[in-house]
């Protein structure tokens, strides 16, 4: 059985790679979309 853990308050989902990252890894915001440092690096 797979246990799904809700996204923490200090996490976001990258709009490009769809991975859950820490908010400190936000490299770019475009409107309501956030992109991680790996995708915008």
C-alpha positions as CSV (number, residue, x, y, z in Angstrom):
1,X,0.0,0.0,0.0
2,X,1.3,3.5,-0.8
3,X,0.9,6.2,1.7
4,X,0.4,9.7,0.4
5,X,1.8,12.5,2.5
6,X,0.3,16.0,2.0
7,X,2.6,18.8,0.8
8,X,4.2,20.6,3.7
9,X,3.8,24.3,4.2
10,X,7.4,25.0,3.2
11,X,7.2,23.0,-0.1
12,X,6.0,23.8,-3.6
13,X,5.5,21.8,-6.8
14,X,7.7,22.9,-9.7
15,X,5.5,23.8,-12.7
16,X,8.1,22.4,-15.1
17,X,9.4,19.1,-13.6
18,X,6.4,18.5,-11.3
19,X,8.7,17.6,-8.4
20,X,8.0,18.7,-4.8
21,X,10.8,21.0,-3.6
22,X,11.6,23.2,-0.6
23,X,10.5,26.8,-1.0
24,X,14.2,27.8,-0.8
25,X,14.7,26.2,-4.2
26,X,12.3,28.6,-6.0
27,X,14.3,30.2,-8.8
28,X,11.5,31.9,-10.8
29,X,7.8,32.8,-10.4
30,X,5.5,33.5,-13.4
31,X,2.1,34.5,-12.1
32,X,0.9,31.6,-10.0
33,X,3.5,29.2,-11.3
34,X,6.9,28.5,-9.5
35,X,10.0,26.9,-11.1
36,X,12.8,25.2,-9.2
37,X,16.5,26.0,-9.5
38,X,17.2,22.8,-11.5
39,X,14.7,23.8,-14.2
40,X,15.7,27.5,-14.4
41,X,19.4,26.9,-13.5
